[in-house]
Amino acid sequence: MARCCNSDTIQLCISSNPKYLKLVRSVILQSALIVGFSEKDSRDVTLAVDEAITNIIKHSYMSSYDKKIKINVNFRDEYLELVLRDYGKKADPKTIKSRDLKDVKPGGLGVFFIKKIMDNVCYDMSPKHGTKLILKKYFYKKNCMDNKEG
């Protein structure tokens, strides 16, 4: 697996219009491939980011398409870090969860996929406005239980 410089960062700033998700997906997929993730893992990471941004648009911005979303792709020595920043309505982290998987119907599985795919998911509610979502995918699986919540 390729190693990368610990200071490389790609920054994107998009409006909350879903038409820009294709651009974000392309950047995330290529970033994951560049650092050496497999095609499958790269597509999975892309899906997690796509789901997270879709949730920002739907829940934080209440489907308003003219708001700002910042995306940082940080290349670290041991992992790929994706930081999504919105400036919308804050959610209580305790209420951010997937619906019951036994409830078979379309939608509502974004959080499930994000937590299943990524090794670490952290909702930083400290900004005065909005939320910072920090997603990490390690190059090598770690034997730790710090994943999925933060």
C-alpha positions in Angstrom: 0.0 0.0 0.0 1.3 3.4 -0.9 2.4 5.7 1.9 1.8 9.4 1.6 3.1 12.6 3.0 1.5 13.5 6.3 0.9 17.1 5.3 -1.0 16.8 2.0 -4.5 18.2 1.9 -7.1 18.7 -0.7 -9.7 21.3 0.1 -13.1 21.6 -1.6 -15.9 24.1 -0.9 -19.2 23.4 -2.6 -22.7 24.7 -2.3 -25.2 22.3 -0.8 -26.7 21.6 -4.2 -26.7 17.8 -4.9 -25.5 18.4 -8.4 -22.0 18.9 -6.9 -22.0 15.4 -5.3 -20.6 13.9 -8.6 -17.6 16.2 -8.3 -17.0 15.3 -4.6 -17.4 11.6 -5.4 -14.7 11.8 -8.1 -12.2 13.6 -5.8 -12.8 11.2 -2.9 -12.5 8.1 -5.1 -9.3 9.3 -6.8 -7.8 10.4 -3.5 -8.4 7.0 -1.9 -7.0 5.2 -5.0 -3.9 7.5 -5.0 -3.0 6.6 -1.4 -3.3 2.9 -2.2 -6.8 1.8 -1.0 -8.3 -1.1 -3.1 -10.9 -0.2 -5.7 -13.6 -1.7 -3.3 -12.4 0.3 -0.3 -12.1 3.4 -2.3 -15.7 3.1 -3.5 -16.8 2.4 0.0 -15.1 5.5 1.3 -16.7 7.5 -1.5 -20.1 6.1 -0.6 -19.6 7.1 3.1 -18.8 10.7 2.1 -21.7 10.8 -0.3 -24.1 9.7 2.4 -22.7 12.2 4.9 -23.0 15.1 2.5 -26.5 14.0 1.5 -27.4 14.0 5.3 -25.9 17.5 5.6 -28.0 18.8 2.8 -31.2 17.1 4.0 -30.9 17.6 7.8 -28.5 20.4 8.5 -29.6 22.6 5.6 -33.2 21.4 5.4 -32.7 20.7 1.6 -31.6 24.3 0.9 -29.2 24.2 -2.0 -27.4 27.5 -1.5 -25.4 26.8 1.7 -21.7 26.1 2.1 -20.1 22.7 2.7 -16.3 22.4 3.1 -14.5 19.1 2.5 -10.9 18.5 3.5 -9.2 15.4 2.4 -6.1 15.0 4.7 -3.5 12.4 3.8 -2.0 11.1 7.0 0.8 8.5 7.5 -1.6 5.8 8.8 -5.0 6.9 7.5 -7.1 9.0 5.1 -9.0 11.7 7.0 -12.1 13.4 5.6 -13.4 16.4 7.3 -16.9 17.7 6.3 -17.9 21.1 7.7 -21.4 22.6 7.5 -22.8 25.8 9.0 -26.4 24.7 9.4 -28.7 23.3 12.1 -26.9 21.3 14.8 -28.1 17.8 15.6 -27.8 16.1 19.0 -25.1 13.4 18.4 -27.2 11.0 20.5 -30.0 11.2 17.9 -27.7 10.6 14.9 -28.4 6.9 14.2 -29.5 4.6 11.5 -33.0 3.2 11.4 -33.6 -0.4 12.5 -32.3 -2.7 9.8 -35.4 -4.9 10.2 -37.5 -2.1 9.0 -37.3 -2.7 5.3 -37.9 0.4 3.3 -36.0 2.9 1.2 -33.7 5.4 2.8 -32.5 6.0 6.3 -29.3 3.8 6.1 -26.7 6.5 5.5 -25.4 6.6 9.1 -25.3 2.8 9.1 -23.1 2.8 6.0 -20.9 5.6 7.2 -20.2 3.8 10.5 -19.8 0.4 8.8 -17.3 1.7 6.2 -15.2 4.1 8.2 -12.9 3.2 11.0 -13.6 6.3 13.0 -16.6 8.6 12.9 -16.5 11.8 15.1 -19.2 14.5 15.2 -17.5 17.7 16.5 -20.2 19.9 17.7 -17.8 22.6 19.1 -18.1 25.1 16.2 -20.5 28.0 17.1 -22.5 27.2 14.0 -22.9 23.9 12.3 -21.0 20.6 12.7 -17.6 19.2 11.7 -17.8 15.5 10.8 -14.4 13.8 10.9 -14.1 10.4 9.1 -11.0 8.2 9.2 -10.1 5.2 7.2 -6.9 3.4 8.2 -4.5 1.9 5.7 -4.1 -1.1 7.9 -6.8 -2.3 10.3 -6.1 -1.3 13.9 -6.9 -3.5 16.8 -8.8 -0.9 18.8 -12.3 -0.1 19.7 -12.1 3.7 19.2 -14.0 3.4 16.0 -17.6 4.3 15.1 -18.3 7.0 17.6 -16.7 10.1 18.8 
